[in-house]
Amino acid sequence: MSHRFSLRVYYEDTDLAGIVYYANYLKFIERARSEWVRGLGIDQVALKQGAGAVFVVRRLEADYLSPARFDDQLLVETDCEATTPARIILMQRVLRDDALLFTARVILVMLDAAGRPLRLPAAIRQWSNAASAE
């Protein structure tokens, strides 16, 4: 089961040609990932304050398939492909109605306050594994 996040394209999201500027897709999928994490019951502010741990993007592979335009209603779907002790691998898609506009495979890791890698806490691995099983 995919996590779904809906958004509308605003004028500020577009370029001179009237289409969504390519970097804004990264903002769209970031918002969707934040809502996915929140939906898992993970409080990222508390995680940072308590354990000094933050999620960061380790790797991202993106494909721009078709443009979105001003005032389009978009849907971002997020699926957890896999988790390891140190990584969460997500597949994200941006759609307008049934048209696939953008895809990204995103690898998330955790870092401590000094920027050193951390193993994912067991509870986070369980939550993300449960999300990938749905």
Beta strands, then each sheet from edge to edge (+ up, - down):
strand 1: 3-8
strand 2: 54-64
strand 3: 73-83
strand 4: 88-96
strand 5: 99-111
strand 6: 117-118
sheet 1: 1+ 3- 4+ 5- 2+
sheet 2: 1+ 3- 4+ 5- 6+
end
